[in-house]
Structure formats: C-alpha cells, structure tokens
Amino acid sequence: MTRNLQRKTGQLPSGSPAAAAASISDDATVVVSGFGRAGYPKAVPLALAESGRDLALTLISGGSVGDEIDTALVEAGAIARRFPYQATASARAAVNDGTIAFHDRHISKLGDEVLLGHFGDPDVAIVEAVAVGEDWFIPTTSIGHTLSYVRSAKKLIVELNHAQPLSLAALHDVYERELPPNREPIPIDGPGDRIGAAKISFDPGKLDFVVETDRPDKPYQFRAPNDVDRDIAANLAGFLETEIEVNPLYESDVNLQFGVGSLGNALMASFKSFDFGERTVSYFGEVIQDGLLDMIDEDSLASASAASLALSADGQKRLFEDIDRYAKSVIVRNADISNSPTLIDRFGVIGVNSALEVDIFGNANSTHLGGRHMINGIGGSGDFSRNSTLAVIALSSTAKDGAISRIVPAVPHVDHTEHDLSVIVTEQGVADLRGLSPRERADALIENCAHPDYRDALREYLTQATADGGHIPLDTETAFDWTG
C-alpha cells in the first residue's frame, strides 16, 4: 500500500503557513481535521494566531484538537464560535466566561449536520495529510469527520506533515455515504471489516494551498493506574466475566468500547489478560489508545476499529515502528462509521464510558461541573450509551481526595438518562440497574457504588424524599445540595 506512495504528486499550489492564513477571511467558518488530539492542522492555525488580525472565526473540529488551535487561537481572541468539543484550559475558560459561543454535539451526526449547513456554510477546510495529489490526500493519525468537512467547504488547505509516517495509509478505511433519504446500509459484517480506501478525494478546484510542515501530534499523557483504577477494573472484569457466560448475546463474539482518557486506557489495559474463552474479541469505538495495543500484543484482540489514534509517546513509537503488524488489526475510519448507532447496535457493543457524577436513579452528568461549568463536551459517549446493548458508566465513587461524592441525589445536568444506562461501576462495586424501579436503582447504587463515607447521608436523603411519594422521589429543596 505505501511502498510506492509519494508525499506529493502533480502540480500543487504550494505556500507558506502565513500565506495560507492570510487567505482566510476574518469571520470565516473553518472546519479542521482532528479527533482525539490527533491528526489536526498545526502550522496554519498558529499562523492565524500570530497574525495580529482581529479575527472572529467559527471553528469546527471532529473532536478534541491540540494547543495550536484550542490554546494559541483562543488566547489570540481569534475564535468566536466553537463546535463540538474542546479539551484545553484556555478553551474551557473562554467557553465558560462566554467569550466563545460553544455548542456541544453528539459525534455520530456531526458530519451530516455540517454538510446540511446547521452551523453555517464552511468557508475553508484545513486538513493534515501524509500525502497529497491534485485531487486526493491521505489523512494522518485521525479521520474523524474530515471527509464531510472537505465535502462541505468552499476551499481546501492541506498541511502536508513530514513528521507523520507515510505508512499510516495502511490503517485508513474511508467510506463515503449519501445523505438521507438516499443513504444506503453500511456494508460491514464485523468490526474488523474494511470497506473503504486510504484516500479522500476532492474537487481539484477547491485546493487553495499545500503547506509543508514537520510538527508531530503532542502525545497523550496517561497517568499511571492507581489503586482506585485497578479496583474499578477488577469490579468491571468480575461483572463481565459472569455476563458473557450467562448472556447468549456474547456466546461467540464480544465487542468492546471504552471512553478516551486515563481511566479508559487503564480499563483497556486491564483486559489484556482477561479470559474470554474461545470468543472473538474486538474493539469498536472512537479512539485507539495504548491499552488496545497491549491487548493486540497479547493476542487478546482480533481487531480495533476507531476514528483516531490517541496514543502516548510510547504508544506512537510502538505503532509507527511496527505499523505493518498493527495494520492487520487496527482500522481508522471516518467518525460517522466509527460512531454509527446502527453498527453499535448490530455489533452488540459493550460500551464503557465515564462521567463526572451519577445520581441514585441512574442519570449521568459527563460534561458540566456543578451543572454550570463545561469541562470538555459529550463527545461520542452519548452515541455508545444510547445504542450499546450493555451501557456501562465507570467512575470513582469520590473526587477531591474523598471530599466530594460522585454518587449524588440528583445530577444538576443530565447527559445520559436513566433510560440509557445499564450498569454503574465504581471501586466500591457494581450496580446492575437493568429491570429495576427508580427506588430499587437508588438502593443498588447507594449500597454497591457509593463510598461508605456517604452512604448514610444518601440513605437519609432517599428516606426524606420518599416521604413525599412519587415514582422518582425528589426533594427539590435538598437534592442539589451536593452539587460542587
């Protein structure tokens, strides 16, 4: 695939980052590649940030991007509107003080929404590539919604990044679908199937600049698993060990998804030694993290399908140095495929995500601290929580060294409702909420998932709230007293 691949072919309109940045209007709607802080453009956003212009950009990415966009551009006051996810301190502060108008969206539908003009008509797409021709390019470490963004934008700027290996082409599987109502079924029978191509084609009349760069993605820094992480992993593994034995859905195949981040990565890594018996185990999710490489190295994972390579420095080194071997198992897709509700349902995915807090009736808040302050965004957790056959939320029972309970009477902001979630796991234990009434869910969560230091207070709240009756006991005067 990559043996005869060249970085550049054809007559291409080359230019500097500053020249490309100068071609973008002050109030442009800009769509960029990037997902999970991987595969995003770096040089042109930095040139925009350093231009000294009075910019008011609308900026849309597929997921989180790096400091070149969500720190440098934000601190330059260049972003007026931002969709659908951000993950830096600067962006978070600007969103919460209202400097940036932010709109949080589910990942699976975002590409369609951009194509349909829900956020305005994009003026320019800025994408990162390992190779480019007159009417095609090959993405780098993510695909995300790049395909939809290239289709929707009036013009295209390609950053040709020499720091990203050409061999990444072997991982990519870009598949384009029609918009509804002409949308065809996705022809995938399993998570490891390939149905697309490495290249993204485009109208050659759109190509405005090819900018050559040599700036790698900033690697993830996963914290080392602590005792709480290990206890959560052990409780989840114990629950799944029983579940896959008694549930006929998992008789021959187990398809997993884990949320991005240190806890998700620790949970992935913990399953490298899990005994799945003779079952075929695959990953079907949003991001490839180091823990999945561990599972592949232990021959405990048949395939790993996602929209991005969100790896640590060690993970990048492992992948890049042995990419031909990993390419037999790792597939990088566009996000409308990786997060497709239809495929999540068809594959019977066990979705494991996290949250800031969960209330005693099974509602989860994953985005807003205290119900007010946006952290990052919902990302793809809603796609998997709503469509997985078994939707799990895994979190520690407390925060701030035990000063805050993460099992609360009522969450002040709901991202995943009681109707979406099946199981809650903390280091204290497991609450299987399937088939339980609200009061039964409350008992299960308090007894099995809450920290012992907070159980009496939660029981006291429940008793007080139940005195007034109702299907879901709610004491409006005290329910949010636990809000941080």
C-alpha positions in Angstrom: 0.0 0.0 0.0 2.7 2.5 1.0 5.7 1.1 -0.8 5.4 3.3 -3.9 3.5 6.1 -2.2 4.9 9.6 -2.6 4.4 12.6 -0.4 3.4 14.9 -3.3 2.3 14.2 -6.8 1.1 16.6 -9.5 1.1 20.4 -9.8 0.1 21.7 -6.4 -0.4 25.3 -5.2 2.2 25.5 -2.5 2.6 28.3 0.0 3.7 29.2 3.5 1.6 28.9 6.6 1.3 32.7 6.7 0.2 33.0 3.1 -2.4 30.3 3.7 -3.6 32.0 6.8 -3.9 35.3 5.0 -6.3 33.8 2.5 -8.8 33.1 5.3 -11.3 35.9 6.0 -11.6 37.4 9.4 -15.0 35.9 10.1 -14.6 32.6 8.2 -16.3 29.4 9.2 -13.3 27.0 9.4 -13.6 23.2 9.6 -10.5 21.3 10.6 -9.3 17.7 10.6 -8.5 16.2 14.0 -10.0 13.8 16.5 -8.8 12.9 20.0 -6.0 15.5 19.7 -4.6 13.6 16.7 -4.3 14.4 13.0 -5.2 18.1 13.3 -3.6 21.0 11.3 -0.9 22.9 13.2 1.0 25.4 11.1 -1.9 27.4 9.6 -3.8 27.8 12.9 -0.6 29.0 14.5 0.0 31.5 11.7 -3.6 32.8 12.2 -3.0 33.1 15.9 0.2 35.1 15.3 -1.2 37.3 12.5 -2.3 40.1 14.8 -5.6 40.3 12.9 -9.0 41.0 14.5 -10.4 37.5 13.9 -13.8 36.2 14.8 -13.7 32.6 13.4 -16.3 29.9 13.7 -14.2 26.8 14.2 -15.5 23.2 13.9 -13.4 20.1 14.5 -14.4 16.4 14.7 -13.3 16.1 18.3 -10.5 17.5 20.5 -7.5 19.1 18.9 -4.2 20.4 20.2 -2.8 23.6 21.7 -2.1 25.1 18.3 -5.9 25.6 17.9 -7.5 25.4 21.3 -4.9 27.4 23.2 -3.0 29.6 20.7 -6.0 30.7 18.6 -8.2 31.0 21.7 -5.7 33.2 23.6 -5.3 35.3 20.5 -9.0 36.1 20.7 -9.5 34.6 17.2 -12.4 32.2 17.9 -15.9 33.5 18.3 -17.8 30.2 18.0 -16.6 26.6 18.6 -18.2 23.2 17.9 -18.4 20.5 19.2 -15.7 19.6 21.7 -12.7 21.3 23.3 -10.1 20.0 25.8 -7.7 22.7 26.8 -7.8 25.0 29.9 -7.8 28.1 27.7 -10.8 27.0 25.6 -12.6 25.8 28.6 -12.2 29.2 30.3 -13.4 31.1 27.2 -16.4 28.8 26.9 -17.4 29.3 30.5 -17.0 33.0 30.6 -19.0 33.4 27.4 -16.1 34.7 25.3 -16.6 31.8 22.9 -20.1 30.6 22.0 -19.9 26.9 22.3 -22.4 24.2 21.2 -21.9 20.6 22.3 -23.0 17.9 19.9 -23.1 14.1 19.5 -20.3 12.9 17.3 -22.2 10.4 15.1 -24.4 13.1 13.5 -21.9 16.0 13.3 -20.6 15.3 9.8 -24.2 15.3 8.4 -25.0 18.4 10.4 -22.1 20.3 8.8 -23.0 19.1 5.4 -26.5 20.3 5.9 -25.4 23.7 7.0 -26.6 23.5 10.6 -23.6 25.7 11.7 -23.4 27.8 8.6 -21.6 27.1 5.3 -17.9 26.3 5.8 -15.6 28.7 4.0 -12.4 26.6 4.3 -11.3 23.2 5.4 -7.8 22.9 6.8 -6.6 19.3 7.0 -3.5 17.4 7.8 -2.1 14.8 5.4 0.8 12.3 5.0 0.5 12.5 1.2 -1.4 14.7 -1.3 -2.1 14.9 -5.0 -4.1 17.2 -7.3 -7.4 15.7 -6.3 -6.7 13.5 -3.3 -5.0 13.3 0.1 -4.3 10.7 2.8 -5.1 11.7 6.4 -2.5 11.3 9.2 -3.4 10.0 12.7 -7.2 10.5 12.6 -10.0 10.6 10.1 -12.9 11.8 12.2 -15.2 14.0 10.2 -12.6 15.1 7.7 -14.4 13.6 4.7 -17.6 15.5 5.5 -15.7 18.7 6.1 -13.8 18.6 2.8 -17.1 18.0 1.0 -18.8 20.9 2.7 -16.1 23.6 2.4 -15.7 26.1 -0.4 -11.9 25.8 -0.5 -9.2 23.4 0.9 -5.9 23.9 2.6 -3.8 20.8 3.1 -0.9 20.7 5.6 1.5 18.0 4.4 3.1 16.8 7.6 6.5 15.1 7.1 6.6 14.2 10.8 3.8 11.7 10.3 4.8 8.4 8.6 3.5 7.5 5.1 2.8 4.1 6.4 -0.3 5.4 8.3 -2.1 5.0 5.0 -2.2 1.2 5.7 -4.6 1.8 8.6 -7.2 4.0 6.9 -10.6 3.0 5.7 -12.5 6.0 4.4 -16.1 5.2 3.3 -18.5 7.8 2.0 -22.3 7.6 2.2 -25.1 9.5 0.6 -27.1 11.9 2.8 -30.6 10.8 3.9 -33.1 9.8 2.4 -30.8 8.2 -0.1 -28.5 6.7 2.5 -27.6 3.0 1.8 -26.9 0.4 4.5 -23.3 0.2 5.7 -21.8 -3.0 4.2 -19.9 -4.1 7.3 -20.5 -7.5 8.9 -18.0 -7.1 11.8 -15.7 -4.5 13.5 -12.7 -5.8 11.5 -14.1 -5.4 8.1 -12.6 -2.9 5.6 -14.9 -1.3 3.1 -13.2 1.9 2.0 -10.0 3.5 0.9 -7.0 5.3 2.3 -7.5 8.4 0.2 -10.0 11.2 0.5 -10.8 12.6 -3.0 -11.8 16.2 -3.6 -12.7 18.7 -6.4 -9.2 19.9 -7.6 -10.7 23.4 -8.0 -11.1 23.6 -4.2 -7.4 23.2 -3.4 -6.0 26.6 -2.4 -2.7 25.8 -0.6 -0.5 22.9 0.2 1.6 23.9 3.2 4.5 21.6 4.2 5.1 21.0 7.9 7.1 18.9 10.2 5.3 19.1 13.5 4.1 15.9 15.2 0.9 15.5 17.3 1.5 16.2 21.0 1.2 12.7 22.6 -1.4 11.9 25.3 0.0 11.7 28.8 -1.9 8.9 30.5 -1.4 8.8 34.3 -0.3 5.5 35.7 -3.2 3.4 37.0 -3.8 3.9 40.7 -5.4 1.6 43.3 -8.9 3.0 42.5 -8.5 2.4 38.8 -7.4 -1.1 39.5 -10.4 -1.8 41.8 -12.8 -0.3 39.2 -11.2 -2.6 36.5 -11.4 -5.6 38.8 -15.1 -4.9 39.5 -15.9 -4.4 35.8 -14.0 -7.6 34.9 -15.8 -9.6 37.5 -19.2 -8.4 36.3 -18.3 -9.0 32.6 -17.0 -12.5 33.4 -20.4 -13.5 34.6 -22.3 -11.5 32.0 -20.6 -13.1 29.0 -21.2 -16.6 30.4 -24.9 -16.2 31.0 -25.9 -13.8 28.2 -26.4 -15.6 24.9 -25.5 -12.4 23.0 -21.9 -12.9 23.9 -21.7 -16.6 23.1 -19.2 -16.3 20.2 -18.3 -12.6 20.0 -17.5 -9.8 22.4 -17.3 -6.2 21.0 -16.0 -3.6 23.4 -15.8 0.2 23.5 -14.0 2.4 26.1 -14.1 6.1 26.5 -11.0 8.2 26.0 -8.8 9.2 28.9 -6.6 7.7 31.6 -9.4 5.6 33.2 -10.5 4.3 29.9 -6.9 3.4 28.9 -6.4 1.7 32.3 -9.5 -0.4 31.8 -8.4 -1.4 28.3 -5.0 -2.5 29.5 -6.6 -4.5 32.3 -8.4 -6.7 29.8 -5.2 -7.9 28.1 -5.2 -10.9 30.5 -9.0 -11.3 30.7 -10.1 -14.8 29.9 -12.7 -14.5 27.1 -12.5 -18.2 26.3 -12.9 -19.1 22.7 -14.8 -15.9 21.9 -13.7 -13.5 19.2 -13.0 -10.1 20.9 -12.9 -6.8 19.0 -12.9 -3.2 19.8 -15.4 -0.9 18.1 -15.1 2.7 19.3 -13.9 6.2 18.8 -10.2 6.1 19.7 -7.3 3.7 19.7 -5.3 4.1 23.0 -2.2 2.4 24.3 -4.3 -0.2 26.2 -5.6 -1.6 22.9 -2.1 -2.0 21.6 -1.4 -4.0 24.8 -4.4 -6.2 24.0 -3.3 -6.7 20.5 0.3 -7.6 21.7 -1.2 -10.2 24.0 -3.3 -11.7 21.1 -6.5 -11.0 23.1 -8.0 -8.7 20.5 -8.9 -9.6 16.9 -9.4 -6.1 15.7 -9.6 -2.5 16.8 -11.7 0.0 14.8 -11.9 3.7 15.6 -11.7 7.2 14.2 -8.4 8.3 15.8 -5.0 7.2 17.2 -5.0 8.9 20.6 -1.7 7.5 21.8 1.1 8.3 24.3 4.6 8.9 23.1 5.4 5.3 23.8 2.2 4.2 22.0 3.1 6.3 19.0 6.6 4.8 18.9 5.3 1.2 19.2 2.7 1.7 16.4 5.0 3.6 14.0 7.9 1.2 14.3 5.7 -1.9 13.7 2.8 -0.4 11.7 2.6 -3.3 9.2 1.9 -5.8 12.0 -0.6 -3.5 13.7 -2.3 -2.8 10.4 -3.6 -6.3 10.4 -5.7 -5.5 13.4 -6.1 -1.6 13.5 -8.6 0.2 11.3 -9.0 4.0 11.3 -12.4 5.1 10.0 -14.5 8.2 9.5 -16.5 9.1 12.6 -19.9 8.6 11.1 -18.9 4.9 10.7 -17.0 4.5 14.0 -19.9 6.0 15.9 -22.7 4.8 13.8 -25.8 4.0 16.0 -26.7 1.2 13.6 -23.3 -0.5 13.8 -23.1 -0.1 17.6 -26.5 -1.9 17.8 -25.7 -4.5 15.2 -22.4 -5.5 16.8 -23.9 -5.7 20.3 -21.2 -3.4 21.7 -20.5 -3.3 25.4 -19.9 0.5 25.8 -17.8 1.6 28.8 -17.7 5.3 29.4 -17.1 7.6 32.4 -18.9 10.6 33.9 -18.4 13.4 36.4 -21.2 12.0 38.6 -24.1 9.7 38.6 -27.3 10.2 40.6 -29.0 7.5 42.7 -31.6 6.9 39.9 -29.1 6.3 37.2 -28.7 9.6 35.4 -25.2 10.7 34.5 -23.6 14.1 34.1 -20.4 13.9 32.0 -19.9 17.5 30.9 -20.9 20.2 33.4 -19.1 20.6 36.7 -21.7 21.8 39.2 -24.3 21.8 36.4 -22.8 25.1 35.1 -19.2 24.9 34.0 -18.4 23.0 30.8 -15.5 20.6 31.0 -14.9 19.3 27.5 -18.0 18.0 25.8 -20.2 14.9 25.4 -18.1 13.5 22.6 -19.2 10.1 21.5 -20.3 8.9 24.9 -23.9 9.5 24.0 -23.6 7.6 20.8 -22.4 4.5 22.7 -24.6 4.9 25.9 -27.7 5.2 23.8 -27.0 2.4 21.3 -24.9 -0.2 23.1 -26.6 -3.4 24.2 -24.9 -3.0 27.5 -24.1 0.6 28.5 -21.7 0.9 31.4 -20.6 4.0 33.3 -17.3 3.5 35.2 -16.1 6.2 37.7 -14.6 6.5 41.1 -17.0 6.9 44.0 -15.4 10.2 45.2 -13.4 13.1 43.9 -11.0 15.7 45.5 -9.4 13.0 47.7 -12.7 11.9 49.1 -14.2 15.4 49.7 -16.9 15.0 47.1 -19.2 12.1 46.4 -19.7 11.3 42.8 -22.8 9.3 43.6 -25.3 12.1 44.3 -29.1 12.5 45.0 -29.7 14.3 41.6 -27.3 15.4 38.9 -27.6 19.1 38.1 -27.0 18.4 34.4 -28.1 15.2 32.5 -26.1 13.9 29.6 -27.1 10.2 29.8 -30.6 9.5 31.3 -31.7 6.5 33.4 -33.1 5.1 30.2 -29.7 4.9 28.5 -27.6 3.2 31.2 -27.5 -0.4 32.3 -24.6 -0.7 34.8 -22.7 1.6 37.1 -19.2 0.5 38.3 -17.0 2.2 40.9 -14.1 0.9 43.0 -16.8 0.0 45.6 -18.7 -2.4 43.5 -21.3 -2.8 40.7 -24.9 -1.7 40.4 -26.8 -3.6 37.7 -29.7 -1.3 37.0 -31.5 -3.4 34.4 -35.1 -4.1 35.3 -35.1 -2.1 38.5 -37.6 0.6 39.5 -36.2 4.1 40.5 -36.3 3.3 44.2 -34.6 -0.1 43.6 -31.9 1.6 41.5 -31.3 4.1 44.3 -30.9 1.2 46.8 -28.5 -0.6 44.4 -26.4 2.5 43.7 -26.1 3.5 47.4 -25.2 0.1 48.7 -22.9 -1.0 45.8 -21.3 2.1 44.3 -21.3 4.9 46.8 -18.4 5.4 49.1 -19.1 4.2 52.7 -18.5 7.7 54.0 -21.5 9.0 52.0 -23.9 6.1 52.2 -25.7 7.2 55.4 -26.3 10.7 54.0 -27.6 9.3 50.8 -30.0 6.9 52.6 -31.2 9.8 54.7 -31.9 11.8 51.6 -33.7 8.9 50.0 -35.9 8.4 53.1 -36.7 12.1 53.2 -37.5 12.3 49.5 -39.6 9.1 49.6 -41.8 10.6 52.3 -43.5 12.8 49.8 -44.1 9.9 47.4 -43.7 9.9 43.7 -42.3 7.5 41.2 -38.9 9.1 41.4 -38.5 10.5 45.0 -37.2 14.0 44.7 -36.7 16.6 47.4 -36.3 19.8 45.4 -35.0 21.7 48.5 -32.0 19.5 49.2 -31.4 17.4 46.0 -28.7 19.7 44.7 -27.0 20.5 48.0 -24.3 18.0 46.9 -23.5 20.0 43.7 -19.9 21.2 43.7 
